[in-house]
Amino acid sequence: MERVLKPIERFGHMPQVPFIYQPMFMKNLSDKNTDDLYDTAYVKLNVLDFDSRRGALFLERGDSVVNYGAQRSSEWVPRTRLTVRETYKIGRRWAYNQLEKHAFAKNHNGFDGHSFHRFHERLLSFYEDELKL
């Protein structure tokens, strides 16, 4: 498709935190040789090492996704400073929301929304009680 699909993180992101992604592409997707699918100017512009099939690093910050490039940069550093407690609370809730959304999307293990939500709330409550959050 020769473009970056945005947002990369489709099940929600944390606006305070940038994400770094690296696409990887397989040498052969099927029995036929697919090398010519990737032998394009676009791919070569957005790859770190074509022979090892490692794409360039991409930085997603809010609604923006850019090729991180080869130059050193501090763009990956969050602009908002968070305490360890804030980081844990935000990250924990984000991680469980991801798990919940992925479980519903794929309907794994017979989880329904109600039972997963109860499990999720109990687990979060346990963590908050234990950590005095």
C-alpha positions as CSV (number, residue, x, y, z in Angstrom):
1,M,0.0,0.0,0.0
2,E,3.1,2.2,0.4
3,R,1.8,4.3,3.3
4,V,1.6,4.3,7.0
5,L,-1.9,3.4,8.3
6,K,-2.8,5.8,11.1
7,P,-3.3,5.4,13.9
8,I,-0.9,2.5,14.3
9,E,-2.3,1.7,17.7
10,R,-5.9,1.0,16.7
11,F,-7.2,0.1,20.2
12,G,-6.4,3.4,21.8
13,H,-3.2,5.2,22.7
14,M,-1.8,7.1,25.6
15,P,-1.5,10.7,24.5
16,Q,1.2,11.4,27.1
17,V,3.4,8.6,25.7
18,P,5.1,8.2,22.3
19,F,5.2,4.8,20.7
20,I,8.0,3.4,18.6
21,Y,7.3,0.8,15.9
22,Q,9.4,-1.2,13.6
23,P,7.8,-3.0,10.7
24,M,9.3,-6.4,9.7
25,F,8.6,-8.1,6.4
26,M,9.0,-11.7,5.5
27,K,11.1,-12.9,2.7
28,N,8.4,-15.2,1.3
29,L,4.7,-14.9,2.2
30,S,3.8,-18.0,0.2
31,D,5.3,-20.6,-2.1
32,K,6.0,-18.0,-4.8
33,N,8.9,-15.5,-4.5
34,T,7.6,-12.2,-3.2
35,D,10.9,-10.2,-3.2
36,D,9.7,-8.0,-6.1
37,L,6.7,-6.8,-3.9
38,Y,9.1,-5.1,-1.5
39,D,11.7,-4.0,-4.1
40,T,10.2,-0.5,-4.4
41,A,11.5,3.0,-3.8
42,Y,9.0,3.5,-0.9
43,V,10.2,0.4,0.9
44,K,13.9,1.2,0.4
45,L,13.2,4.7,1.8
46,N,11.6,3.2,4.9
47,V,13.9,0.4,5.7
48,L,16.9,0.0,8.0
49,D,18.3,-3.1,6.3
50,F,16.6,-4.5,3.3
51,D,18.4,-7.8,3.3
52,S,17.4,-8.6,6.9
53,R,13.8,-7.3,6.3
54,R,13.9,-4.8,9.1
55,G,11.9,-1.6,8.5
56,A,12.8,1.8,9.8
57,L,11.7,3.0,13.2
58,F,8.5,5.0,13.2
59,L,7.4,7.3,16.0
60,E,3.8,7.7,16.8
61,R,3.0,10.7,19.0
62,G,-0.7,11.6,19.3
63,D,-2.1,11.7,15.8
64,S,1.3,12.0,14.1
65,V,3.4,9.1,12.8
66,V,6.8,9.9,11.3
67,N,9.9,8.0,10.2
68,Y,12.2,8.3,13.2
69,G,15.3,8.4,11.0
70,A,18.9,7.5,11.6
71,Q,19.9,10.7,13.5
72,R,19.9,10.8,17.2
73,S,16.9,12.6,18.6
74,S,15.0,13.0,21.9
75,E,11.6,13.0,20.1
76,W,10.8,9.6,21.7
77,V,11.0,11.1,25.2
78,P,7.6,11.9,26.6
79,R,7.0,15.6,26.8
80,T,5.0,15.4,30.0
81,R,6.8,14.1,33.1
82,L,4.9,11.6,35.1
83,T,5.7,10.1,38.5
84,V,6.2,6.4,38.8
85,R,2.8,6.1,40.4
86,E,1.1,8.1,37.5
87,T,3.0,6.0,35.0
88,Y,1.9,2.8,36.6
89,K,-1.7,3.8,36.9
90,I,-1.9,5.0,33.3
91,G,0.1,2.1,31.9
92,R,-1.8,-0.5,33.9
93,R,-5.2,0.8,32.8
94,W,-4.1,1.0,29.2
95,A,-2.7,-2.5,29.2
96,Y,-5.9,-4.0,30.7
97,N,-8.0,-2.0,28.2
98,Q,-5.9,-3.4,25.4
99,L,-6.3,-6.9,26.7
100,E,-10.1,-6.4,27.1
101,K,-10.5,-5.0,23.6
102,H,-8.4,-7.7,22.0
103,A,-10.3,-10.5,23.9
104,F,-13.6,-9.1,22.7
105,A,-12.4,-8.6,19.2
106,K,-11.3,-12.2,18.9
107,N,-13.9,-13.6,21.5
108,H,-11.2,-15.7,23.1
109,N,-11.9,-18.3,25.8
110,G,-15.6,-17.6,26.0
111,F,-15.0,-14.4,27.8
112,D,-18.0,-12.1,27.6
113,G,-17.9,-8.4,28.3
114,H,-19.5,-8.7,31.7
115,S,-17.2,-11.4,33.2
116,F,-14.1,-9.9,31.8
117,H,-15.0,-6.4,33.1
118,R,-15.6,-7.9,36.6
119,F,-12.3,-9.7,36.5
120,H,-10.5,-6.6,35.3
121,E,-12.1,-4.4,38.0
122,R,-11.2,-6.9,40.8
123,L,-7.6,-7.1,39.6
124,L,-7.2,-3.3,39.4
125,S,-8.8,-3.0,42.9
126,F,-6.4,-5.6,44.2
127,Y,-3.4,-3.7,42.8
128,E,-4.6,-0.4,44.1
129,D,-5.2,-1.8,47.6
130,E,-1.8,-3.5,47.7
131,L,0.1,-0.5,46.4
132,K,-1.9,2.0,48.3
133,L,-2.8,3.9,45.1
